[in-house]
Amino acid sequence: MASSPRTSTNATRASSTAIADAASWYCAILLLALILLGSIRESSLSDDPLRGNLLSGRPCDEIYVVGEGETLHTISDKCGDPFIVESNPHIQDPDDVFPGLIIKITPSHPRKLLR
């Protein structure tokens, strides 16, 4: 008994559907693995946060990155710049300071070197 052209078309269609389903599952698993790998890598990089430019060894450079828990008052005391808000027009609200904010520091008095 010979198979009809309709039966072979259905078999080919079923085979193509199975291949497409398998390929889409492999792509989904690969995408999920890449997302998980990226999130693991990102979280491992953020385990050592940058706190107030301590990475460079000089806490009060002209360009300062605000660290977690810092306020303009603590930065002003630490760096000797009482006019931070005036020097940084992008700071609209002095209470709206967040980690990663970049500010310009112009000390009004030279820092003393610690020995």
Residue pairs with C-beta under 8 A, 6 or more apart in sequence:
49 67
49 68
49 99
50 65
50 67
51 67
51 68
51 69
51 70
52 59
52 64
52 65
52 66
52 67
52 70
52 75
52 78
53 59
53 60
53 61
53 64
53 65
53 67
54 67
59 78
59 79
60 78
60 79
60 80
60 81
60 105
60 107
60 111
61 105
62 104
62 105
62 106
63 102
63 103
63 104
63 105
64 75
64 79
64 102
64 103
64 104
64 105
65 100
65 101
65 102
66 75
66 97
66 98
66 99
66 100
66 101
66 102
66 103
67 99
68 99
70 97
70 99
71 97
72 84
72 85
72 91
72 94
72 97
75 81
75 84
75 103
75 105
76 82
76 84
79 105
79 107
79 111
80 107
80 108
80 109
80 110
80 111
81 87
81 105
81 106
81 107
81 108
82 108
83 106
83 108
84 91
84 103
84 105
85 91
85 94
87 103
87 104
87 105
87 106
88 103
88 104
91 97
91 101
91 103
